[in-house]
Amino acid sequence: MLMPRCWKTVTLVAVLATVTVACRERREPAVPSSPAATPVDPAALSAKLAQADLVDGASDHVVARCPGCSLVMKGSAEHSVEVAGYSLHFCSEVCKEDFSKNLEGNVLALEIDE
């Protein structure tokens, strides 16, 4: 039986485990990759990237929030890709790899609050 003083430790470990694993689990990309690439409208891609760029409050051609986590988690330059003149920063290599399977399609599928 756990003693009352151990509850703080157990709770802390549970919270840290949840936060650590939250964005690192493998998941399907937002838009599945396909063998035959679908042509992408460059204007639509640029518009979506410009919109995603503003999520952090700066128009600097850097999407600083992780697109693989729907722009919720903070991204890192360490895990970034370039697309259409923008640098997309991901929170982890897993998010970067999954999102990059269909990079342009996943950018276009992003739902961004106005």
Protein Blocks (a to p, Z undefined) as FASTA:
>chain_A
ZZfklmmmmmmmmmmmmmmmmmmpccddfbacdfbacdddfklmmmmmmmmmmmnopaeh
pafbcfkloomaccdfklccdeehiacddfbfklmmmmmmmmmlmmmmpccdZZ
